């Protein structure tokens, strides 16, 4: 499942942070894999810089309509890493 390079995954993860000004009409959550329309987004982080997914409340919204296989690869990498490091 490593058809995407680590660097590319990090780039996507960065797109999900401080994304409030880069949201598109469709956005993709790499936690719950939903496609989220911009008007569905209601919550941000306390600083108001990162939009949270209205479905799962995670800061995992990547602007744009991202392929599901890409989202899954990001999910697997990110949440495996987080479990080990914290
Ligand atoms: Zn979500």
PDB file of the backbone (N, CA, C, O) and the ligand in Angstrom, with CONECT records:
HET     ZN  A 101       1
ATOM      1  N   UNK A   1       0.820  -1.214   0.000  1.00  0.00           N
ATOM      2  CA  UNK A   1       0.000   0.000   0.000  1.00  0.00           C
ATOM      3  C   UNK A   1       0.848   1.256   0.000  1.00  0.00           C
ATOM      4  O   UNK A   1       0.371   2.304   0.434  1.00  0.00           O
ATOM      5  N   UNK A   2       2.075   1.196  -0.463  1.00  0.00           N
ATOM      6  CA  UNK A   2       2.909   2.392  -0.419  1.00  0.00           C
ATOM      7  C   UNK A   2       3.176   2.910  -1.820  1.00  0.00           C
ATOM      8  O   UNK A   2       4.321   3.169  -2.191  1.00  0.00           O
ATOM      9  N   UNK A   3       2.106   3.061  -2.598  1.00  0.00           N
ATOM     10  CA  UNK A   3       2.271   3.579  -3.948  1.00  0.00           C
ATOM     11  C   UNK A   3       2.439   5.089  -3.949  1.00  0.00           C
ATOM     12  O   UNK A   3       2.786   5.679  -4.972  1.00  0.00           O
ATOM     13  N   UNK A   4       2.191   5.720  -2.796  1.00  0.00           N
ATOM     14  CA  UNK A   4       2.388   7.162  -2.687  1.00  0.00           C
ATOM     15  C   UNK A   4       3.610   7.416  -1.822  1.00  0.00           C
ATOM     16  O   UNK A   4       3.772   6.810  -0.763  1.00  0.00           O
ATOM     17  N   UNK A   5       4.456   8.305  -2.276  1.00  0.00           N
ATOM     18  CA  UNK A   5       5.670   8.598  -1.515  1.00  0.00           C
ATOM     19  C   UNK A   5       5.341   9.327  -0.213  1.00  0.00           C
ATOM     20  O   UNK A   5       4.366  10.073  -0.133  1.00  0.00           O
ATOM     21  N   UNK A   6       6.159   9.101   0.785  1.00  0.00           N
ATOM     22  CA  UNK A   6       5.981   9.753   2.082  1.00  0.00           C
ATOM     23  C   UNK A   6       5.870  11.271   1.940  1.00  0.00           C
ATOM     24  O   UNK A   6       5.042  11.908   2.590  1.00  0.00           O
ATOM     25  N   UNK A   7       6.710  11.834   1.087  1.00  0.00           N
ATOM     26  CA  UNK A   7       6.700  13.288   0.919  1.00  0.00           C
ATOM     27  C   UNK A   7       5.355  13.784   0.397  1.00  0.00           C
ATOM     28  O   UNK A   7       4.864  14.831   0.820  1.00  0.00           O
ATOM     29  N   UNK A   8       4.769  13.029  -0.519  1.00  0.00           N
ATOM     30  CA  UNK A   8       3.478  13.415  -1.083  1.00  0.00           C
ATOM     31  C   UNK A   8       2.413  13.369   0.003  1.00  0.00           C
ATOM     32  O   UNK A   8       1.547  14.242   0.070  1.00  0.00           O
ATOM     33  N   UNK A   9       2.477  12.375   0.832  1.00  0.00           N
ATOM     34  CA  UNK A   9       1.513  12.263   1.932  1.00  0.00           C
ATOM     35  C   UNK A   9       1.652  13.447   2.874  1.00  0.00           C
ATOM     36  O   UNK A   9       0.653  14.018   3.309  1.00  0.00           O
ATOM     37  N   UNK A  10       2.879  13.813   3.189  1.00  0.00           N
ATOM     38  CA  UNK A  10       3.079  14.976   4.066  1.00  0.00           C
ATOM     39  C   UNK A  10       2.539  16.245   3.423  1.00  0.00           C
ATOM     40  O   UNK A  10       1.989  17.107   4.109  1.00  0.00           O
ATOM     41  N   UNK A  11       2.692  16.360   2.115  1.00  0.00           N
ATOM     42  CA  UNK A  11       2.147  17.536   1.420  1.00  0.00           C
ATOM     43  C   UNK A  11       0.633  17.589   1.567  1.00  0.00           C
ATOM     44  O   UNK A  11       0.067  18.650   1.833  1.00  0.00           O
ATOM     45  N   UNK A  12      -0.016  16.459   1.395  1.00  0.00           N
ATOM     46  CA  UNK A  12      -1.472  16.422   1.547  1.00  0.00           C
ATOM     47  C   UNK A  12      -1.888  16.768   2.973  1.00  0.00           C
ATOM     48  O   UNK A  12      -2.836  17.524   3.189  1.00  0.00           O
ATOM     49  N   UNK A  13      -1.169  16.206   3.943  1.00  0.00           N
ATOM     50  CA  UNK A  13      -1.497  16.481   5.339  1.00  0.00           C
ATOM     51  C   UNK A  13      -1.370  17.977   5.619  1.00  0.00           C
ATOM     52  O   UNK A  13      -2.192  18.554   6.329  1.00  0.00           O
ATOM     53  N   UNK A  14      -0.338  18.598   5.058  1.00  0.00           N
ATOM     54  CA  UNK A  14      -0.168  20.041   5.255  1.00  0.00           C
ATOM     55  C   UNK A  14      -1.312  20.829   4.625  1.00  0.00           C
ATOM     56  O   UNK A  14      -1.693  21.884   5.131  1.00  0.00           O
ATOM     57  N   UNK A  15      -1.859  20.321   3.524  1.00  0.00           N
ATOM     58  CA  UNK A  15      -2.980  21.010   2.879  1.00  0.00           C
ATOM     59  C   UNK A  15      -4.212  21.017   3.776  1.00  0.00           C
ATOM     60  O   UNK A  15      -5.065  21.896   3.662  1.00  0.00           O
ATOM     61  N   UNK A  16      -4.300  20.036   4.664  1.00  0.00           N
ATOM     62  CA  UNK A  16      -5.454  19.950   5.558  1.00  0.00           C
ATOM     63  C   UNK A  16      -5.324  20.885   6.760  1.00  0.00           C
ATOM     64  O   UNK A  16      -6.285  21.085   7.504  1.00  0.00           O
ATOM     65  N   UNK A  17      -4.139  21.453   6.947  1.00  0.00           N
ATOM     66  CA  UNK A  17      -3.922  22.362   8.076  1.00  0.00           C
ATOM     67  C   UNK A  17      -3.953  23.802   7.586  1.00  0.00           C
ATOM     68  O   UNK A  17      -3.497  24.094   6.481  1.00  0.00           O
ATOM     69  N   UNK A  18      -4.483  24.694   8.396  1.00  0.00           N
ATOM     70  CA  UNK A  18      -4.618  26.105   8.000  1.00  0.00           C
ATOM     71  C   UNK A  18      -5.287  26.214   6.622  1.00  0.00           C
ATOM     72  O   UNK A  18      -4.843  26.968   5.756  1.00  0.00           O
ATOM     73  N   UNK A  19      -6.350  25.451   6.448  1.00  0.00           N
ATOM     74  CA  UNK A  19      -6.949  25.310   5.120  1.00  0.00           C
ATOM     75  C   UNK A  19      -8.130  26.252   4.900  1.00  0.00           C
ATOM     76  O   UNK A  19      -8.791  26.186   3.864  1.00  0.00           O
ATOM     77  N   UNK A  20      -8.393  27.115   5.856  1.00  0.00           N
ATOM     78  CA  UNK A  20      -9.638  27.868   5.818  1.00  0.00           C
ATOM     79  C   UNK A  20      -9.733  28.752   4.565  1.00  0.00           C
ATOM     80  O   UNK A  20     -10.830  29.005   4.067  1.00  0.00           O
ATOM     81  N   UNK A  21      -8.614  29.207   4.072  1.00  0.00           N
ATOM     82  CA  UNK A  21      -8.639  30.063   2.882  1.00  0.00           C
ATOM     83  C   UNK A  21      -8.428  29.297   1.586  1.00  0.00           C
ATOM     84  O   UNK A  21      -8.486  29.874   0.500  1.00  0.00           O
ATOM     85  N   UNK A  22      -8.187  28.007   1.699  1.00  0.00           N
ATOM     86  CA  UNK A  22      -7.931  27.238   0.478  1.00  0.00           C
ATOM     87  C   UNK A  22      -9.013  26.206   0.196  1.00  0.00           C
ATOM     88  O   UNK A  22      -8.865  25.390  -0.714  1.00  0.00           O
ATOM     89  N   UNK A  23     -10.100  26.230   0.963  1.00  0.00           N
ATOM     90  CA  UNK A  23     -11.182  25.274   0.745  1.00  0.00           C
ATOM     91  C   UNK A  23     -11.749  25.414  -0.659  1.00  0.00           C
ATOM     92  O   UNK A  23     -11.820  26.511  -1.212  1.00  0.00           O
ATOM     93  N   UNK A  24     -12.148  24.289  -1.222  1.00  0.00           N
ATOM     94  CA  UNK A  24     -12.748  24.302  -2.550  1.00  0.00           C
ATOM     95  C   UNK A  24     -14.211  23.895  -2.438  1.00  0.00           C
ATOM     96  O   UNK A  24     -14.682  23.565  -1.350  1.00  0.00           O
ATOM     97  N   UNK A  25     -14.935  23.915  -3.560  1.00  0.00           N
ATOM     98  CA  UNK A  25     -16.360  23.564  -3.492  1.00  0.00           C
ATOM     99  C   UNK A  25     -16.526  22.133  -2.995  1.00  0.00           C
ATOM    100  O   UNK A  25     -17.504  21.814  -2.319  1.00  0.00           O
ATOM    101  N   UNK A  26     -15.553  21.259  -3.338  1.00  0.00           N
ATOM    102  CA  UNK A  26     -15.525  19.914  -2.761  1.00  0.00           C
ATOM    103  C   UNK A  26     -14.201  19.718  -2.029  1.00  0.00           C
ATOM    104  O   UNK A  26     -13.139  20.124  -2.502  1.00  0.00           O
ATOM    105  N   UNK A  27     -14.295  19.082  -0.853  1.00  0.00           N
ATOM    106  CA  UNK A  27     -13.109  18.823  -0.041  1.00  0.00           C
ATOM    107  C   UNK A  27     -13.174  17.378   0.420  1.00  0.00           C
ATOM    108  O   UNK A  27     -14.256  16.793   0.487  1.00  0.00           O
ATOM    109  N   UNK A  28     -12.025  16.799   0.738  1.00  0.00           N
ATOM    110  CA  UNK A  28     -11.992  15.371   1.040  1.00  0.00           C
ATOM    111  C   UNK A  28     -11.404  15.136   2.421  1.00  0.00           C
ATOM    112  O   UNK A  28     -10.362  15.693   2.766  1.00  0.00           O
ATOM    113  N   UNK A  29     -12.084  14.299   3.215  1.00  0.00           N
ATOM    114  CA  UNK A  29     -11.604  13.995   4.556  1.00  0.00           C
ATOM    115  C   UNK A  29     -10.811  12.699   4.540  1.00  0.00           C
ATOM    116  O   UNK A  29     -11.309  11.671   4.081  1.00  0.00           O
ATOM    117  N   UNK A  30      -9.576  12.739   5.040  1.00  0.00           N
ATOM    118  CA  UNK A  30      -8.788  11.506   5.055  1.00  0.00           C
ATOM    119  C   UNK A  30      -8.979  10.717   6.337  1.00  0.00           C
ATOM    120  O   UNK A  30      -8.331   9.689   6.539  1.00  0.00           O
ATOM    121  N   UNK A  31      -9.872  11.196   7.214  1.00  0.00           N
ATOM    122  CA  UNK A  31     -10.198  10.372   8.378  1.00  0.00           C
ATOM    123  C   UNK A  31     -11.430   9.503   8.104  1.00  0.00           C
ATOM    124  O   UNK A  31     -11.401   8.293   8.325  1.00  0.00           O
ATOM    125  N   UNK A  32     -12.509  10.123   7.622  1.00  0.00           N
ATOM    126  CA  UNK A  32     -13.744   9.357   7.392  1.00  0.00           C
ATOM    127  C   UNK A  32     -14.023   9.101   5.916  1.00  0.00           C
ATOM    128  O   UNK A  32     -14.980   8.406   5.576  1.00  0.00           O
ATOM    129  N   UNK A  33     -13.181   9.668   5.026  1.00  0.00           N
ATOM    130  CA  UNK A  33     -13.250   9.425   3.579  1.00  0.00           C
ATOM    131  C   UNK A  33     -14.484  10.029   2.915  1.00  0.00           C
ATOM    132  O   UNK A  33     -14.816   9.658   1.790  1.00  0.00           O
ATOM    133  N   UNK A  34     -15.159  10.941   3.580  1.00  0.00           N
ATOM    134  CA  UNK A  34     -16.301  11.600   2.959  1.00  0.00           C
ATOM    135  C   UNK A  34     -15.832  12.745   2.063  1.00  0.00           C
ATOM    136  O   UNK A  34     -14.776  13.338   2.282  1.00  0.00           O
ATOM    137  N   UNK A  35     -16.636  13.035   1.061  1.00  0.00           N
ATOM    138  CA  UNK A  35     -16.454  14.268   0.289  1.00  0.00           C
ATOM    139  C   UNK A  35     -17.342  15.321   0.921  1.00  0.00           C
ATOM    140  O   UNK A  35     -18.548  15.119   1.067  1.00  0.00           O
ATOM    141  N   UNK A  36     -16.757  16.431   1.292  1.00  0.00           N
ATOM    142  CA  UNK A  36     -17.468  17.472   2.037  1.00  0.00           C
ATOM    143  C   UNK A  36     -17.587  18.721   1.177  1.00  0.00           C
ATOM    144  O   UNK A  36     -16.584  19.254   0.704  1.00  0.00           O
ATOM    145  N   UNK A  37     -18.798  19.178   0.978  1.00  0.00           N
ATOM    146  CA  UNK A  37     -18.984  20.425   0.244  1.00  0.00           C
ATOM    147  C   UNK A  37     -18.666  21.602   1.167  1.00  0.00           C
ATOM    148  O   UNK A  37     -18.874  21.539   2.379  1.00  0.00           O
ATOM    149  N   UNK A  38     -18.164  22.659   0.573  1.00  0.00           N
ATOM    150  CA  UNK A  38     -17.717  23.804   1.358  1.00  0.00           C
ATOM    151  C   UNK A  38     -18.825  24.309   2.288  1.00  0.00           C
ATOM    152  O   UNK A  38     -18.560  24.650   3.440  1.00  0.00           O
ATOM    153  N   UNK A  39     -20.062  24.356   1.790  1.00  0.00           N
ATOM    154  CA  UNK A  39     -21.154  24.903   2.601  1.00  0.00           C
ATOM    155  C   UNK A  39     -21.552  23.990   3.755  1.00  0.00           C
ATOM    156  O   UNK A  39     -22.301  24.406   4.638  1.00  0.00           O
ATOM    157  N   UNK A  40     -21.061  22.752   3.761  1.00  0.00           N
ATOM    158  CA  UNK A  40     -21.351  21.842   4.878  1.00  0.00           C
ATOM    159  C   UNK A  40     -20.443  22.107   6.077  1.00  0.00           C
ATOM    160  O   UNK A  40     -20.741  21.680   7.193  1.00  0.00           O
ATOM    161  N   UNK A  41     -19.345  22.806   5.846  1.00  0.00           N
ATOM    162  CA  UNK A  41     -18.348  23.000   6.899  1.00  0.00           C
ATOM    163  C   UNK A  41     -18.817  24.084   7.867  1.00  0.00           C
ATOM    164  O   UNK A  41     -19.104  25.209   7.458  1.00  0.00           O
ATOM    165  N   UNK A  42     -18.891  23.743   9.131  1.00  0.00           N
ATOM    166  CA  UNK A  42     -19.406  24.684  10.127  1.00  0.00           C
ATOM    167  C   UNK A  42     -18.377  25.036  11.201  1.00  0.00           C
ATOM    168  O   UNK A  42     -18.436  26.118  11.784  1.00  0.00           O
ATOM    169  N   UNK A  43     -17.458  24.149  11.458  1.00  0.00           N
ATOM    170  CA  UNK A  43     -16.554  24.338  12.600  1.00  0.00           C
ATOM    171  C   UNK A  43     -15.110  24.480  12.158  1.00  0.00           C
ATOM    172  O   UNK A  43     -14.689  23.921  11.145  1.00  0.00           O
ATOM    173  N   UNK A  44     -14.368  25.235  12.938  1.00  0.00           N
ATOM    174  CA  UNK A  44     -12.931  25.346  12.737  1.00  0.00           C
ATOM    175  C   UNK A  44     -12.248  25.063  14.068  1.00  0.00           C
ATOM    176  O   UNK A  44     -12.898  24.891  15.099  1.00  0.00           O
ATOM    177  N   UNK A  45     -10.931  25.021  14.018  1.00  0.00           N
ATOM    178  CA  UNK A  45     -10.169  24.936  15.262  1.00  0.00           C
ATOM    179  C   UNK A  45     -10.332  26.265  16.015  1.00  0.00           C
ATOM    180  O   UNK A  45     -10.847  27.229  15.448  1.00  0.00           O
ATOM    181  N   UNK A  46      -9.905  26.330  17.279  1.00  0.00           N
ATOM    182  CA  UNK A  46     -10.091  27.561  18.066  1.00  0.00           C
ATOM    183  C   UNK A  46      -9.478  28.796  17.419  1.00  0.00           C
ATOM    184  O   UNK A  46      -9.977  29.902  17.627  1.00  0.00           O
ATOM    185  N   UNK A  47      -8.428  28.641  16.656  1.00  0.00           N
ATOM    186  CA  UNK A  47      -7.785  29.779  16.002  1.00  0.00           C
ATOM    187  C   UNK A  47      -8.538  30.212  14.751  1.00  0.00           C
ATOM    188  O   UNK A  47      -8.279  31.289  14.213  1.00  0.00           O
ATOM    189  N   UNK A  48      -9.469  29.380  14.281  1.00  0.00           N
ATOM    190  CA  UNK A  48     -10.222  29.725  13.080  1.00  0.00           C
ATOM    191  C   UNK A  48      -9.430  29.574  11.801  1.00  0.00           C
ATOM    192  O   UNK A  48      -9.777  30.170  10.780  1.00  0.00           O
ATOM    193  N   UNK A  49      -8.379  28.793  11.842  1.00  0.00           N
ATOM    194  CA  UNK A  49      -7.523  28.664  10.662  1.00  0.00           C
ATOM    195  C   UNK A  49      -7.681  27.331   9.940  1.00  0.00           C
ATOM    196  O   UNK A  49      -7.341  27.203   8.764  1.00  0.00           O
ATOM    197  N   UNK A  50      -8.198  26.349  10.656  1.00  0.00           N
ATOM    198  CA  UNK A  50      -8.326  25.016  10.077  1.00  0.00           C
ATOM    199  C   UNK A  50      -9.780  24.561  10.148  1.00  0.00           C
ATOM    200  O   UNK A  50     -10.357  24.487  11.232  1.00  0.00           O
ATOM    201  N   UNK A  51     -10.368  24.260   9.003  1.00  0.00           N
ATOM    202  CA  UNK A  51     -11.744  23.767   8.967  1.00  0.00           C
ATOM    203  C   UNK A  51     -11.787  22.321   9.457  1.00  0.00           C
ATOM    204  O   UNK A  51     -10.922  21.513   9.117  1.00  0.00           O
ATOM    205  N   UNK A  52     -12.799  22.007  10.256  1.00  0.00           N
ATOM    206  CA  UNK A  52     -12.961  20.638  10.739  1.00  0.00           C
ATOM    207  C   UNK A  52     -14.024  19.923   9.910  1.00  0.00           C
ATOM    208  O   UNK A  52     -14.985  20.542   9.452  1.00  0.00           O
ATOM    209  N   UNK A  53     -13.848  18.640   9.725  1.00  0.00           N
ATOM    210  CA  UNK A  53     -14.813  17.832   8.982  1.00  0.00           C
ATOM    211  C   UNK A  53     -16.138  17.788   9.745  1.00  0.00           C
ATOM    212  O   UNK A  53     -16.140  17.440  10.925  1.00  0.00           O
ATOM    213  N   UNK A  54     -17.266  18.129   9.109  1.00  0.00           N
ATOM    214  CA  UNK A  54     -18.544  18.110   9.814  1.00  0.00           C
ATOM    215  C   UNK A  54     -19.021  16.694  10.135  1.00  0.00           C
ATOM    216  O   UNK A  54     -19.917  16.515  10.960  1.00  0.00           O
ATOM    217  N   UNK A  55     -18.440  15.711   9.503  1.00  0.00           N
ATOM    218  CA  UNK A  55     -18.850  14.336   9.754  1.00  0.00           C
ATOM    219  C   UNK A  55     -18.112  13.723  10.945  1.00  0.00           C
ATOM    220  O   UNK A  55     -18.729  13.052  11.773  1.00  0.00           O
ATOM    221  N   UNK A  56     -16.806  13.943  11.041  1.00  0.00           N
ATOM    222  CA  UNK A  56     -16.020  13.272  12.080  1.00  0.00           C
ATOM    223  C   UNK A  56     -15.310  14.251  13.014  1.00  0.00           C
ATOM    224  O   UNK A  56     -14.670  13.824  13.975  1.00  0.00           O
ATOM    225  N   UNK A  57     -15.411  15.570  12.746  1.00  0.00           N
ATOM    226  CA  UNK A  57     -14.819  16.573  13.635  1.00  0.00           C
ATOM    227  C   UNK A  57     -13.302  16.550  13.655  1.00  0.00           C
ATOM    228  O   UNK A  57     -12.693  17.088  14.580  1.00  0.00           O
ATOM    229  N   UNK A  58     -12.684  15.947  12.666  1.00  0.00           N
ATOM    230  CA  UNK A  58     -11.227  15.895  12.636  1.00  0.00           C
ATOM    231  C   UNK A  58     -10.696  16.983  11.704  1.00  0.00           C
ATOM    232  O   UNK A  58     -11.394  17.439  10.798  1.00  0.00           O
ATOM    233  N   UNK A  59      -9.453  17.389  11.944  1.00  0.00           N
ATOM    234  CA  UNK A  59      -8.836  18.394  11.070  1.00  0.00           C
ATOM    235  C   UNK A  59      -8.144  17.695   9.904  1.00  0.00           C
ATOM    236  O   UNK A  59      -6.933  17.808   9.713  1.00  0.00           O
ATOM    237  N   UNK A  60      -8.942  16.976   9.139  1.00  0.00           N
ATOM    238  CA  UNK A  60      -8.402  16.114   8.084  1.00  0.00           C
ATOM    239  C   UNK A  60      -8.993  16.443   6.717  1.00  0.00           C
ATOM    240  O   UNK A  60      -9.058  15.577   5.844  1.00  0.00           O
ATOM    241  N   UNK A  61      -9.418  17.673   6.530  1.00  0.00           N
ATOM    242  CA  UNK A  61     -10.055  18.064   5.260  1.00  0.00           C
ATOM    243  C   UNK A  61      -9.026  18.593   4.275  1.00  0.00           C
ATOM    244  O   UNK A  61      -8.389  19.621   4.510  1.00  0.00           O
ATOM    245  N   UNK A  62      -8.875  17.881   3.180  1.00  0.00           N
ATOM    246  CA  UNK A  62      -7.974  18.335   2.123  1.00  0.00           C
ATOM    247  C   UNK A  62      -8.812  19.033   1.059  1.00  0.00           C
ATOM    248  O   UNK A  62      -9.771  18.445   0.557  1.00  0.00           O
ATOM    249  N   UNK A  63      -8.477  20.266   0.702  1.00  0.00           N
ATOM    250  CA  UNK A  63      -9.224  20.946  -0.351  1.00  0.00           C
ATOM    251  C   UNK A  63      -9.163  20.163  -1.655  1.00  0.00           C
ATOM    252  O   UNK A  63      -8.095  19.709  -2.066  1.00  0.00           O
ATOM    253  N   UNK A  64     -10.310  20.009  -2.302  1.00  0.00           N
ATOM    254  CA  UNK A  64     -10.351  19.303  -3.579  1.00  0.00           C
ATOM    255  C   UNK A  64     -10.976  17.929  -3.454  1.00  0.00           C
ATOM    256  O   UNK A  64     -11.177  17.414  -2.354  1.00  0.00           O
ATOM    257  N   UNK A  65     -11.277  17.348  -4.600  1.00  0.00           N
ATOM    258  CA  UNK A  65     -11.900  16.033  -4.659  1.00  0.00           C
ATOM    259  C   UNK A  65     -10.788  15.003  -4.833  1.00  0.00           C
ATOM    260  O   UNK A  65     -10.337  14.746  -5.949  1.00  0.00           O
ATOM    261  N   UNK A  66     -10.350  14.414  -3.719  1.00  0.00           N
ATOM    262  CA  UNK A  66      -9.174  13.536  -3.741  1.00  0.00           C
ATOM    263  C   UNK A  66      -9.623  12.083  -3.908  1.00  0.00           C
ATOM    264  O   UNK A  66     -10.620  11.663  -3.321  1.00  0.00           O
ATOM    265  N   UNK A  67      -8.891  11.332  -4.702  1.00  0.00           N
ATOM    266  CA  UNK A  67      -9.211   9.919  -4.922  1.00  0.00           C
ATOM    267  C   UNK A  67      -9.208   9.139  -3.606  1.00  0.00           C
ATOM    268  O   UNK A  67      -8.378   9.367  -2.727  1.00  0.00           O
ATOM    269  N   UNK A  68     -10.157   8.218  -3.500  1.00  0.00           N
ATOM    270  CA  UNK A  68     -10.291   7.447  -2.261  1.00  0.00           C
ATOM    271  C   UNK A  68      -9.029   6.634  -1.955  1.00  0.00           C
ATOM    272  O   UNK A  68      -8.664   6.484  -0.788  1.00  0.00           O
ATOM    273  N   UNK A  69      -8.372   6.120  -2.964  1.00  0.00           N
ATOM    274  CA  UNK A  69      -7.165   5.324  -2.672  1.00  0.00           C
ATOM    275  C   UNK A  69      -6.053   6.202  -2.106  1.00  0.00           C
ATOM    276  O   UNK A  69      -5.229   5.748  -1.312  1.00  0.00           O
ATOM    277  N   UNK A  70      -6.044   7.448  -2.521  1.00  0.00           N
ATOM    278  CA  UNK A  70      -5.065   8.391  -1.964  1.00  0.00           C
ATOM    279  C   UNK A  70      -5.424   8.694  -0.511  1.00  0.00           C
ATOM    280  O   UNK A  70      -4.560   8.705   0.365  1.00  0.00           O
ATOM    281  N   UNK A  71      -6.708   8.938  -0.269  1.00  0.00           N
ATOM    282  CA  UNK A  71      -7.145   9.222   1.108  1.00  0.00           C
ATOM    283  C   UNK A  71      -6.816   8.061   2.038  1.00  0.00           C
ATOM    284  O   UNK A  71      -6.364   8.263   3.165  1.00  0.00           O
ATOM    285  N   UNK A  72      -7.043   6.863   1.563  1.00  0.00           N
ATOM    286  CA  UNK A  72      -6.744   5.692   2.404  1.00  0.00           C
ATOM    287  C   UNK A  72      -5.261   5.581   2.714  1.00  0.00           C
ATOM    288  O   UNK A  72      -4.878   5.244   3.835  1.00  0.00           O
ATOM    289  N   UNK A  73      -4.433   5.863   1.728  1.00  0.00           N
ATOM    290  CA  UNK A  73      -2.983   5.794   1.941  1.00  0.00           C
ATOM    291  C   UNK A  73      -2.550   6.835   2.976  1.00  0.00           C
ATOM    292  O   UNK A  73      -1.708   6.560   3.830  1.00  0.00           O
ATOM    293  N   UNK A  74      -3.135   8.028   2.888  1.00  0.00           N
ATOM    294  CA  UNK A  74      -2.801   9.080   3.859  1.00  0.00           C
ATOM    295  C   UNK A  74      -3.255   8.650   5.245  1.00  0.00           C
ATOM    296  O   UNK A  74      -2.504   8.747   6.215  1.00  0.00           O
ATOM    297  N   UNK A  75      -4.480   8.179   5.327  1.00  0.00           N
ATOM    298  CA  UNK A  75      -5.053   7.739   6.596  1.00  0.00           C
ATOM    299  C   UNK A  75      -4.152   6.690   7.254  1.00  0.00           C
ATOM    300  O   UNK A  75      -3.806   6.798   8.430  1.00  0.00           O
ATOM    301  N   UNK A  76      -3.783   5.685   6.479  1.00  0.00           N
ATOM    302  CA  UNK A  76      -2.971   4.607   7.039  1.00  0.00           C
ATOM    303  C   UNK A  76      -1.652   5.130   7.583  1.00  0.00           C
ATOM    304  O   UNK A  76      -1.235   4.758   8.680  1.00  0.00           O
ATOM    305  N   UNK A  77      -1.000   5.987   6.822  1.00  0.00           N
ATOM    306  CA  UNK A  77       0.279   6.533   7.261  1.00  0.00           C
ATOM    307  C   UNK A  77       0.119   7.407   8.509  1.00  0.00           C
ATOM    308  O   UNK A  77       0.803   7.209   9.513  1.00  0.00           O
ATOM    309  N   UNK A  78      -0.787   8.366   8.426  1.00  0.00           N
ATOM    310  CA  UNK A  78      -0.898   9.364   9.486  1.00  0.00           C
ATOM    311  C   UNK A  78      -1.309   8.726  10.803  1.00  0.00           C
ATOM    312  O   UNK A  78      -0.712   9.018  11.838  1.00  0.00           O
ATOM    313  N   UNK A  79      -2.304   7.872  10.785  1.00  0.00           N
ATOM    314  CA  UNK A  79      -2.802   7.384  12.062  1.00  0.00           C
ATOM    315  C   UNK A  79      -1.940   6.271  12.631  1.00  0.00           C
ATOM    316  O   UNK A  79      -1.962   6.025  13.837  1.00  0.00           O
ATOM    317  N   UNK A  80      -1.193   5.607  11.791  1.00  0.00           N
ATOM    318  CA  UNK A  80      -0.197   4.676  12.310  1.00  0.00           C
ATOM    319  C   UNK A  80       0.909   5.452  13.011  1.00  0.00           C
ATOM    320  O   UNK A  80       1.328   5.097  14.113  1.00  0.00           O
ATOM    321  N   UNK A  81       1.381   6.521  12.359  1.00  0.00           N
ATOM    322  CA  UNK A  81       2.473   7.318  12.906  1.00  0.00           C
ATOM    323  C   UNK A  81       2.060   7.944  14.233  1.00  0.00           C
ATOM    324  O   UNK A  81       2.820   7.912  15.201  1.00  0.00           O
ATOM    325  N   UNK A  82       0.838   8.523  14.279  1.00  0.00           N
ATOM    326  CA  UNK A  82       0.395   9.176  15.494  1.00  0.00           C
ATOM    327  C   UNK A  82       0.332   8.222  16.675  1.00  0.00           C
ATOM    328  O   UNK A  82       0.676   8.578  17.801  1.00  0.00           O
ATOM    329  N   UNK A  83      -0.116   6.999  16.396  1.00  0.00           N
ATOM    330  CA  UNK A  83      -0.234   6.023  17.468  1.00  0.00           C
ATOM    331  C   UNK A  83       1.150   5.725  18.074  1.00  0.00           C
ATOM    332  O   UNK A  83       1.289   5.577  19.288  1.00  0.00           O
ATOM    333  N   UNK A  84       2.154   5.642  17.213  1.00  0.00           N
ATOM    334  CA  UNK A  84       3.484   5.314  17.700  1.00  0.00           C
ATOM    335  C   UNK A  84       4.145   6.467  18.441  1.00  0.00           C
ATOM    336  O   UNK A  84       4.883   6.243  19.400  1.00  0.00           O
ATOM    337  N   UNK A  85       3.886   7.712  18.002  1.00  0.00           N
ATOM    338  CA  UNK A  85       4.680   8.824  18.502  1.00  0.00           C
ATOM    339  C   UNK A  85       4.074   9.531  19.711  1.00  0.00           C
ATOM    340  O   UNK A  85       4.755  10.315  20.372  1.00  0.00           O
ATOM    341  N   UNK A  86       2.775   9.257  20.013  1.00  0.00           N
ATOM    342  CA  UNK A  86       2.214   9.976  21.140  1.00  0.00           C
ATOM    343  C   UNK A  86       1.624   9.032  22.180  1.00  0.00           C
ATOM    344  O   UNK A  86       1.106   9.484  23.201  1.00  0.00           O
TER     345      UNK A  86
HETATM  346 ZN    ZN A 101     -14.236  13.352   8.235  1.00  0.00          ZN
END
